[in-house]
Amino acid sequence: MAEETPTGDPGTIDERPIRDDRGALSEAFVTEILEAIRAGDGPAIGRLTEDLHEADFADLIRALEPDLRPIFIGLLGKDFDFAVLTELDETERVQILEELSPETVAEGVSELESDDAVYILEDLEKAEQDEILSKLPAPEQLVLKRGLEYPEESAGRRMQTEFIAVPPFWTVGQAIDHMREADDLPDDFYEIFVVDPAYRPVGTVALNRLLRAKRPTPIADIIDEDLEIVRATQDQEEVARLFERYNLVSAPVVDEAERLVGVITVDDIIDVIEEEADEDIRRLAGVGDEETSDTSFYVARSRIPWLLVNAATAFLSAAVIGLFDATIEQMVALAVLMPIVASMGGNAGIQAMTVAVRALAARETARPLGRSVLRELVVGLVNGGAIALLVGLVAGFWFADPSLGAVIGIALVGNILTASLFGALIPVALDRLRIDPAVASGVFLTTITDVVGFFLFLGLAAVWFGLW
């Protein structure tokens, strides 16, 4: 974080604001950086950025043109903290790494904790990873290679291998002396782990409890044996739910033999929660894993598959409308009112589907399926009745035909009920078929609500007015 000025105003460097009133980097600050880059003035860049927080530094990199970013980092030299790259999205990070020499990247990641180093390297091609790792000392190579061998989005990729483990027969004094003398401690930690002779975790000791105990006190006397253990191959989303459920600050990570191999801390889990939520939102909209820094061609290519699926399913709705073409020709008002039936059903379905997808993502399985579906049907009936009454009155006055208002009102109730039902059921069904409900639910729901809505409205009108 930027150092405060003598007046106490945050977000300034040498009394120059780095952010404007909207929270964006100030143009004056970015201009100073650009001038220093063009002049090749590394020391000036160092002075301007020495007090920047990692998040502010990442925003500064985003503000630069892509071709200037490697130059900017090169001018900073050893003063550049590679932890800043963890604040960038994948595309931006990879573009920068590919422009830097393997020696520069190796030197930068060697200064990081293992979890940050793995996070930076995991998006590179295997050959690039191997070239960078070959520039590191053998012990560091082994740690990072082990981390990269774990599955993507697993606890093994997120854990840091720097932790403190002591046997239960040590005293408090021995543990404190060990922490004072050891050179390879993590930068931040909240508890120490207690392990048995096979290096399996048997408990933890919080730092506050350790510091309040007398030096001769055995660790075994102050140990907390209530452990939530994470397996290295466990999915990071499951680990995030574990932290959320039990309000954890950190958790030990074990390998196949139950040996302690790392630790996951809450700051990493916050990143996981943000990533998973962002991923679910993007999948719900059918936009895949795209980032804001991706090229237009890549974004278009990632979106078009689901658009093609939507186009194919739209023909089903068109086919239903085609069944009633004669009815529409005789009563043009039906064509005017059709979009209302489809849009209201779609909106009601999306509301129910969003709640269901969120519950599945959070694994909120305590409520029985039948009760959840019944709740959505009751909500659909209440909302459908209210909307039907309003729309029916407006349509009746608009076209001076109360019967038309009744038809669209009945169709709306039926379609909103259908949308509520399938909005709750489709995500559950897809989840049980091991298909991501966030990706596929919208396509099926849109098709069902359109087909049912058009069939109810046009079919009921045809029968009511004797047009079929």
C-alpha positions as CSV (number, residue, x, y, z in Angstrom):
1,M,0.0,0.0,0.0
2,A,1.2,3.5,-0.8
3,E,2.9,5.3,2.1
4,E,0.8,8.1,3.7
5,T,1.7,11.7,3.2
6,P,2.4,13.9,6.3
7,T,-1.2,15.1,6.0
8,G,-2.4,11.5,6.5
9,D,-4.0,11.2,3.0
10,P,-3.8,7.6,1.8
11,G,-3.1,6.6,-1.7
12,T,-0.3,9.0,-2.4
13,I,3.4,8.9,-3.1
14,D,5.5,11.9,-2.3
15,E,2.2,13.9,-1.9
16,R,1.2,12.9,-5.5
17,P,-2.1,11.0,-5.6
18,I,-1.9,7.7,-7.4
19,R,-5.6,7.2,-7.7
20,D,-8.4,9.6,-8.7
21,D,-11.8,10.2,-7.2
22,R,-13.2,7.1,-9.0
23,G,-10.5,4.8,-7.7
24,A,-8.7,4.5,-11.0
25,L,-4.9,5.3,-11.3
26,S,-4.5,9.0,-11.9
27,E,-3.5,10.1,-15.4
28,A,-0.7,12.2,-13.9
29,F,0.9,9.2,-12.2
30,V,0.6,7.0,-15.3
31,T,2.1,9.8,-17.4
32,E,5.1,10.0,-15.1
33,I,5.7,6.3,-15.4
34,L,5.4,6.5,-19.2
35,E,7.9,9.3,-19.4
36,A,10.3,7.4,-17.3
37,I,9.9,4.3,-19.5
38,R,10.5,6.3,-22.7
39,A,13.6,7.8,-21.1
40,G,14.8,4.4,-20.0
41,D,15.1,5.8,-16.4
42,G,15.0,2.7,-14.2
43,P,15.9,4.6,-11.0
44,A,13.0,7.0,-11.5
45,I,10.6,4.1,-12.0
46,G,11.9,2.5,-8.9
47,R,11.3,5.7,-6.9
48,L,7.8,6.1,-8.3
49,T,6.8,2.5,-7.5
50,E,8.7,1.5,-4.4
51,D,5.8,2.0,-2.1
52,L,3.1,0.5,-4.4
53,H,0.9,-2.3,-3.1
54,E,0.9,-5.4,-5.3
55,A,-2.7,-4.7,-6.4
56,D,-1.8,-1.1,-7.3
57,F,1.2,-2.3,-9.2
58,A,-0.9,-4.8,-11.2
59,D,-3.3,-2.0,-12.1
60,L,-0.3,0.1,-13.3
61,I,0.8,-2.8,-15.5
62,R,-2.7,-3.1,-17.0
63,A,-2.6,0.7,-17.8
64,L,0.5,0.2,-20.0
65,E,0.4,-0.9,-23.6
66,P,1.4,-4.7,-23.8
67,D,4.6,-3.9,-25.6
68,L,5.7,-1.6,-22.8
69,R,5.1,-4.0,-20.0
70,P,8.3,-6.1,-20.4
71,I,10.4,-2.9,-20.9
72,F,8.9,-1.6,-17.7
73,I,9.7,-4.7,-15.7
74,G,13.2,-4.9,-17.3
75,L,13.9,-1.3,-16.2
76,L,12.9,-2.2,-12.6
77,G,15.3,-5.2,-12.6
78,K,15.7,-6.9,-9.3
79,D,13.3,-4.3,-7.7
80,F,10.3,-5.9,-9.5
81,D,8.3,-8.2,-7.2
82,F,7.0,-11.1,-9.2
83,A,4.2,-11.5,-6.7
84,V,2.5,-8.7,-8.7
85,L,1.9,-11.2,-11.5
86,T,-0.5,-13.1,-9.3
87,E,-2.8,-10.1,-9.4
88,L,-3.0,-10.2,-13.2
89,D,-5.3,-12.4,-15.3
90,E,-3.9,-15.4,-17.1
91,T,-3.5,-13.8,-20.5
92,E,-1.7,-10.7,-19.2
93,R,0.6,-12.8,-17.0
94,V,1.5,-15.2,-19.8
95,Q,2.2,-12.4,-22.3
96,I,4.7,-10.8,-19.8
97,L,6.4,-14.1,-18.9
98,E,6.9,-15.0,-22.6
99,E,8.7,-11.7,-23.2
100,L,11.1,-12.2,-20.2
101,S,14.2,-14.4,-20.3
102,P,14.0,-17.7,-18.4
103,E,16.8,-16.5,-16.2
104,T,14.8,-13.4,-15.2
105,V,11.7,-15.4,-14.5
106,A,13.6,-18.0,-12.5
107,E,15.3,-15.3,-10.4
108,G,11.9,-13.7,-9.8
109,V,10.0,-16.8,-8.8
110,S,12.8,-18.0,-6.5
111,E,12.0,-15.1,-4.2
112,L,8.3,-16.1,-3.9
113,E,6.6,-18.6,-1.6
114,S,6.0,-21.9,-3.4
115,D,2.2,-21.4,-3.9
116,D,2.7,-18.1,-5.7
117,A,5.6,-19.5,-7.8
118,V,3.4,-22.5,-8.9
119,Y,0.5,-20.1,-9.7
120,I,2.7,-18.0,-12.0
121,L,4.3,-21.0,-13.8
122,E,1.2,-23.2,-14.2
123,D,-0.2,-21.4,-17.2
124,L,3.0,-21.7,-19.3
125,E,3.7,-24.5,-21.7
126,K,5.5,-27.5,-20.3
127,A,8.7,-26.8,-22.3
128,E,8.8,-23.2,-20.9
129,Q,8.2,-24.4,-17.4
130,D,11.1,-26.9,-17.7
131,E,13.5,-24.2,-19.1
132,I,12.7,-21.9,-16.2
133,L,12.9,-24.6,-13.6
134,S,16.3,-25.7,-14.9
135,K,17.7,-22.3,-13.9
136,L,16.8,-22.9,-10.2
137,P,18.7,-24.8,-7.5
138,A,17.8,-28.4,-7.2
139,P,15.8,-28.2,-4.0
140,E,13.6,-25.4,-5.4
141,Q,13.2,-27.3,-8.6
142,L,11.9,-30.3,-6.8
143,V,9.3,-28.3,-4.7
144,L,7.9,-26.5,-7.8
145,K,7.9,-29.6,-10.0
146,R,6.0,-31.4,-7.3
147,G,3.4,-28.6,-7.1
148,L,3.0,-28.5,-10.9
149,E,2.4,-32.3,-11.0
150,Y,-0.8,-32.0,-9.0
151,P,-4.1,-31.6,-10.9
152,E,-5.2,-28.2,-12.0
153,E,-7.5,-26.4,-9.5
154,S,-6.4,-28.8,-6.7
155,A,-5.2,-28.1,-3.2
156,G,-1.7,-29.2,-4.2
157,R,-1.5,-26.3,-6.7
158,R,-2.7,-23.8,-4.0
159,M,-0.7,-25.0,-1.0
160,Q,2.6,-23.4,0.1
161,T,5.3,-25.8,1.2
162,E,6.8,-23.4,3.7
163,F,5.3,-24.3,7.2
164,I,6.3,-25.0,10.7
165,A,6.0,-28.6,12.1
166,V,7.1,-29.7,15.5
167,P,6.8,-33.0,17.5
168,P,4.4,-33.1,20.5
169,F,7.2,-33.8,23.0
170,W,8.9,-30.5,22.3
171,T,8.4,-27.7,24.8
172,V,7.0,-24.2,24.0
173,G,10.5,-22.9,24.5
174,Q,12.0,-25.3,21.9
175,A,9.3,-24.4,19.4
176,I,9.9,-20.6,19.9
177,D,13.7,-21.0,19.6
178,H,13.2,-23.1,16.4
179,M,11.1,-20.3,14.8
180,R,13.8,-17.7,15.7
181,E,16.6,-19.7,14.3
182,A,15.1,-21.3,11.1
183,D,15.8,-19.6,7.8
184,D,13.0,-21.1,5.7
185,L,9.9,-20.0,7.6
186,P,6.9,-18.7,5.7
187,D,6.4,-14.9,5.5
188,D,3.1,-15.1,7.3
189,F,1.7,-17.9,9.4
190,Y,-1.0,-18.2,12.1
191,E,-0.3,-21.6,13.7
192,I,2.2,-24.3,13.9
193,F,1.5,-28.0,13.1
194,V,2.2,-30.9,15.4
195,V,3.2,-34.1,13.7
196,D,3.8,-37.7,14.7
197,P,7.1,-39.6,13.9
198,A,5.6,-40.5,10.4
199,Y,5.1,-36.8,9.8
200,R,1.3,-37.1,9.9
201,P,-0.4,-34.0,11.4
202,V,-2.0,-34.7,14.7
203,G,-3.0,-31.2,15.7
204,T,-2.2,-27.5,15.7
205,V,-1.1,-24.8,18.1
206,A,-2.3,-21.2,17.5
207,L,0.4,-18.6,17.8
208,N,-1.5,-16.7,20.5
209,R,-1.8,-19.9,22.6
210,L,1.9,-20.6,22.1
211,L,3.0,-17.2,23.2
212,R,0.8,-17.2,26.3
213,A,2.2,-20.5,27.5
214,K,5.3,-20.9,29.8
215,R,8.5,-22.0,28.0
216,P,8.7,-25.4,29.9
217,T,5.1,-26.3,28.8
218,P,5.1,-29.4,26.5
219,I,3.5,-28.8,23.2
220,A,1.2,-31.8,23.8
221,D,-0.4,-29.9,26.7
222,I,-1.6,-27.0,24.4
223,I,-2.3,-28.9,21.2
224,D,-5.7,-28.5,19.4
225,E,-6.5,-31.9,18.0
226,D,-9.6,-30.8,16.1
227,L,-8.1,-30.9,12.6
228,E,-9.7,-30.4,9.2
229,I,-7.2,-32.1,6.9
230,V,-7.1,-31.4,3.1
231,R,-5.7,-33.9,0.6
232,A,-3.4,-32.5,-2.0
233,T,-5.5,-33.9,-4.9
234,Q,-8.7,-32.4,-3.4
235,D,-10.6,-29.9,-5.6
236,Q,-9.9,-26.3,-4.6
237,E,-13.7,-25.5,-4.6
238,E,-14.3,-28.3,-2.0
239,V,-11.4,-26.8,0.1
240,A,-13.0,-23.4,-0.1
241,R,-16.3,-24.8,1.2
242,L,-14.4,-26.4,4.1
243,F,-12.9,-23.1,5.1
244,E,-16.3,-21.4,4.8
245,R,-18.1,-24.0,6.8
246,Y,-15.6,-24.2,9.7
247,N,-14.2,-20.6,9.6
248,L,-10.7,-21.9,9.1
249,V,-7.6,-19.7,8.9
250,S,-5.3,-22.4,7.6
251,A,-5.4,-26.1,7.0
252,P,-2.8,-28.9,6.6
253,V,-2.4,-30.6,3.3
254,V,-1.4,-34.2,3.2
255,D,-0.3,-36.6,0.4
256,E,-1.4,-40.2,-0.3
257,A,0.5,-41.5,2.7
258,E,-1.2,-38.9,5.0
259,R,2.1,-37.1,5.4
260,L,2.1,-33.3,5.9
261,V,3.3,-31.7,2.6
262,G,1.9,-28.2,2.8
263,V,-0.6,-25.7,4.1
264,I,-3.4,-23.7,2.6
265,T,-4.2,-20.3,4.1
266,V,-7.3,-18.2,4.0
267,D,-5.8,-15.6,1.7
268,D,-5.4,-18.2,-1.0
269,I,-9.0,-19.4,-0.3
270,I,-10.4,-15.9,-0.9
271,D,-8.8,-16.0,-4.3
272,V,-10.3,-19.4,-5.0
273,I,-13.8,-18.2,-3.9
274,E,-13.5,-15.2,-6.2
275,E,-12.3,-17.3,-9.2
276,E,-15.0,-19.9,-8.7
277,A,-17.7,-17.3,-8.5
278,D,-16.4,-15.5,-11.5
279,E,-16.2,-18.8,-13.4
280,D,-19.8,-19.8,-12.5
281,I,-21.1,-16.3,-13.6
282,R,-19.3,-16.6,-17.0
283,R,-20.4,-20.1,-17.6
284,L,-24.0,-19.2,-16.8
285,A,-23.7,-16.6,-19.6
286,G,-22.0,-19.1,-21.9
287,V,-18.8,-17.1,-22.2
288,G,-16.3,-19.8,-21.1
289,D,-13.0,-18.9,-19.5
290,E,-12.4,-15.6,-21.4
291,E,-10.6,-12.7,-19.8
292,T,-11.0,-9.0,-20.4
293,S,-7.5,-9.0,-22.0
294,D,-8.2,-11.7,-24.5
295,T,-8.3,-10.8,-28.2
296,S,-11.6,-10.3,-30.0
297,F,-11.0,-13.4,-32.2
298,Y,-10.5,-15.6,-29.1
299,V,-13.6,-14.3,-27.4
300,A,-15.7,-14.7,-30.5
301,R,-14.4,-18.3,-30.9
302,S,-15.2,-19.2,-27.3
303,R,-18.7,-17.8,-27.4
304,I,-20.0,-19.1,-30.7
305,P,-20.5,-22.8,-29.7
306,W,-23.3,-22.0,-27.3
307,L,-24.8,-19.4,-29.7
308,L,-25.0,-22.1,-32.3
309,V,-26.7,-24.4,-29.8
310,N,-29.2,-21.6,-29.0
311,A,-29.8,-21.0,-32.7
312,A,-30.6,-24.7,-33.2
313,T,-33.0,-24.8,-30.2
314,A,-34.7,-21.6,-31.4
315,F,-35.9,-23.5,-34.4
316,L,-38.1,-25.6,-32.0
317,S,-39.8,-22.4,-30.9
318,A,-40.2,-21.3,-34.5
319,A,-41.7,-24.7,-35.3
320,V,-44.3,-24.2,-32.6
321,I,-45.2,-20.8,-33.9
322,G,-45.5,-22.3,-37.4
323,L,-48.2,-24.6,-36.2
324,F,-50.4,-21.5,-35.6
325,D,-49.5,-19.4,-38.6
326,A,-53.1,-19.3,-39.7
327,T,-54.2,-18.3,-36.2
328,I,-51.7,-15.4,-36.1
329,E,-52.8,-14.2,-39.6
330,Q,-56.4,-14.0,-38.4
331,M,-55.5,-12.2,-35.2
332,V,-52.5,-10.0,-35.5
333,A,-52.7,-9.0,-31.8
334,L,-51.3,-12.5,-30.9
335,A,-48.0,-11.6,-32.7
336,V,-47.8,-8.4,-30.7
337,L,-48.3,-10.1,-27.3
338,M,-46.2,-13.3,-28.0
339,P,-42.9,-11.7,-26.8
340,I,-44.5,-10.9,-23.4
341,V,-45.3,-14.5,-22.8
342,A,-41.8,-15.7,-23.7
343,S,-39.9,-13.0,-21.8
344,M,-41.9,-13.4,-18.6
345,G,-41.5,-17.1,-18.6
346,G,-37.8,-16.8,-19.3
347,N,-37.2,-14.3,-16.5
348,A,-39.1,-16.4,-14.0
349,G,-37.1,-19.5,-15.0
350,I,-33.8,-17.7,-14.8
351,Q,-34.6,-16.6,-11.2
352,A,-35.4,-20.2,-10.2
353,M,-32.4,-21.5,-12.1
354,T,-30.0,-19.0,-10.5
355,V,-31.0,-20.0,-7.0
356,A,-30.6,-23.7,-7.9
357,V,-27.2,-23.3,-9.5
358,R,-26.0,-21.3,-6.6
359,A,-27.2,-23.9,-4.1
360,L,-25.4,-26.6,-6.1
361,A,-22.2,-24.6,-6.4
362,A,-22.3,-24.1,-2.6
363,R,-23.3,-27.7,-2.0
364,E,-26.3,-26.5,0.0
365,T,-28.0,-29.9,0.0
366,A,-29.8,-29.7,3.4
367,R,-33.1,-28.8,1.8
368,P,-34.8,-31.8,0.2
369,L,-35.3,-31.6,-3.6
370,G,-39.1,-32.0,-3.3
371,R,-39.4,-29.1,-0.8
372,S,-37.3,-26.8,-3.0
373,V,-39.4,-27.6,-6.1
374,L,-42.6,-27.0,-4.2
375,R,-41.3,-23.7,-3.0
376,E,-40.5,-22.6,-6.5
377,L,-44.0,-23.7,-7.7
378,V,-45.7,-21.7,-5.0
379,V,-43.5,-18.7,-5.9
380,G,-44.4,-19.2,-9.6
381,L,-48.1,-19.4,-8.8
382,V,-48.1,-16.2,-6.7
383,N,-45.9,-14.3,-9.1
384,G,-47.7,-15.7,-12.2
385,G,-51.0,-14.8,-10.8
386,A,-50.0,-11.2,-10.1
387,I,-48.3,-10.7,-13.5
388,A,-51.1,-12.4,-15.3
389,L,-53.7,-10.1,-13.7
390,L,-51.7,-7.0,-14.6
391,V,-50.8,-8.0,-18.2
392,G,-54.3,-9.4,-18.8
393,L,-55.9,-6.0,-17.8
394,V,-53.5,-4.0,-20.0
395,A,-53.9,-6.3,-23.0
396,G,-57.7,-6.3,-22.6
397,F,-57.9,-2.5,-22.6
398,W,-55.2,-2.1,-25.3
399,F,-57.1,-4.3,-27.8
400,A,-60.5,-3.6,-26.4
401,D,-61.0,-7.4,-25.9
402,P,-61.3,-8.8,-22.4
403,S,-61.2,-12.3,-23.8
404,L,-57.7,-11.7,-25.2
405,G,-56.7,-10.4,-21.7
406,A,-58.0,-13.7,-20.2
407,V,-56.1,-15.8,-22.7
408,I,-52.7,-14.2,-22.2
409,G,-53.3,-14.2,-18.4
410,I,-53.9,-17.9,-18.3
411,A,-51.0,-18.6,-20.6
412,L,-48.7,-16.5,-18.4
413,V,-49.7,-18.4,-15.3
414,G,-49.0,-21.7,-17.0
415,N,-45.7,-20.6,-18.5
416,I,-44.3,-19.0,-15.3
417,L,-45.3,-22.2,-13.4
418,T,-43.5,-24.3,-16.0
419,A,-40.4,-22.0,-15.9
420,S,-40.3,-22.2,-12.1
421,L,-40.5,-26.0,-12.2
422,F,-37.9,-26.6,-14.8
423,G,-35.7,-23.7,-13.5
424,A,-35.4,-25.7,-10.3
425,L,-35.2,-29.2,-11.9
426,I,-32.8,-28.7,-14.8
427,P,-29.7,-27.7,-12.8
428,V,-30.3,-30.7,-10.4
429,A,-30.7,-33.1,-13.3
430,L,-27.6,-31.9,-15.1
431,D,-25.6,-32.0,-11.9
432,R,-26.6,-35.7,-11.4
433,L,-25.6,-36.4,-15.0
434,R,-22.2,-34.8,-14.1
435,I,-22.8,-32.0,-16.6
436,D,-22.0,-28.5,-15.4
437,P,-25.4,-26.9,-14.7
438,A,-23.9,-23.4,-14.9
439,V,-23.0,-24.0,-18.6
440,A,-26.0,-25.9,-19.9
441,S,-29.0,-25.0,-17.9
442,G,-29.8,-21.7,-19.7
443,V,-30.0,-23.3,-23.1
444,F,-32.5,-26.0,-22.0
445,L,-34.5,-23.6,-19.9
446,T,-34.9,-21.0,-22.7
447,T,-36.0,-23.7,-25.1
448,I,-38.6,-25.1,-22.7
449,T,-40.1,-21.7,-21.7
450,D,-40.3,-20.5,-25.3
451,V,-41.9,-23.7,-26.6
452,V,-44.4,-24.1,-23.7
453,G,-45.2,-20.4,-23.7
454,F,-45.9,-20.1,-27.4
455,F,-47.9,-23.4,-27.4
456,L,-50.0,-22.4,-24.4
457,F,-50.7,-18.8,-25.7
458,L,-51.4,-19.6,-29.4
459,G,-53.1,-22.9,-28.7
460,L,-55.4,-21.4,-26.1
461,A,-56.2,-18.5,-28.4
462,A,-57.0,-20.8,-31.3
463,V,-59.4,-22.8,-29.2
464,W,-60.9,-19.8,-27.3
465,F,-61.6,-17.8,-30.5
466,G,-62.3,-20.8,-32.7
467,L,-59.4,-20.0,-35.1
468,W,-58.0,-23.5,-35.4
